[in-house]
Amino acid sequence: MEKIYSRTKTIQEDKVSGFCPGCMHSTVIKLIGEVLDEMNLVDRAASVLGIGCCGLHMDYIAYDTTTAPHGRACAVATGMKRANPDTLVFTYQGDGDFASIGMAESIHAANRGENITVIFINNGIYGMTGGQMAPTTLIGQNSVTCPGGRDPDYHGKPIRMCEMLAQLDGVCYAERVTIDTPAHIRATKKAIKKGIQNQIDRKGFSIIEVISPCPVQWGLAPCDAYRRIEREVEPFYGLKVFKDIDAEVQA
């Protein structure tokens, strides 16, 4: 019988997922592992994890990893990459970590054009810490810190990180993707591979923003959470390449 799929060597075989039902962190982690395996980069890879659900990443993978203080993953990754320029260094961060607590570190690493890759999980809420409003929470969306829904006049509007970072000269690649359908999962894998290849080619800072559900903190069943992505989250944020210096050069 022909084998059509096998576990990548980046995933530990004796681990059972600790992520909540319907959470897509496990899918993104699997995609990262597949890309590293296919590109023969497992032994060169080192990830810097944000605090929260992203930190569980370390429980399932076989490549080097470290956890940064909350919000400081881009700063830690900067030091790692500068000290070991031949190491493939990427961060794996949530919206509270990357876009709120670590906003300064994120922006300045991007502005300097640090040759790292950021995989940014945008689920529009603080997941592990209890469901508080995040910088990416949609207008009208409920959370424990805005139980009446996000009010743009009081709380401000959601931050679009890819659009903002794409304006910086140090950013070579910025794309927003999602993982609510098989086709979108394949597109996410392609984007991760592109961001990693940019680092190998020493092009600068790459960010791949992944819109993902948090069924538990959204208060939805998994299938309803995926439908919400399609009906509400994708139309607000948009899925596209916001910057790609390769395409600009070709144009």
Buried (B, 14 or more C-beta within 10 A) or exposed (E): EEEEEEEBEBBEEEEEEEBBEBBBBBBBBBBBBBBBBEBEBBEBBBBBBBBBBBBBBBBBBBBBBEBBBBBBBBBBBBEBBEEEEEBBBBBBBBBBBBBBBBBEBBBBBBBBBBBBBBBBBBBBBBBBBEBBBBBBBBEEBBBEBBEEBBEEEEBEEBBBBBBBBBEBEBBBBBBBBBBBEEEBBEBBBBBBBBBBBBBBEEBBBBBBBBBBBBBBBBEBEBEEBBBBBEEBBBEEBEBEBBBBBBEEEEE
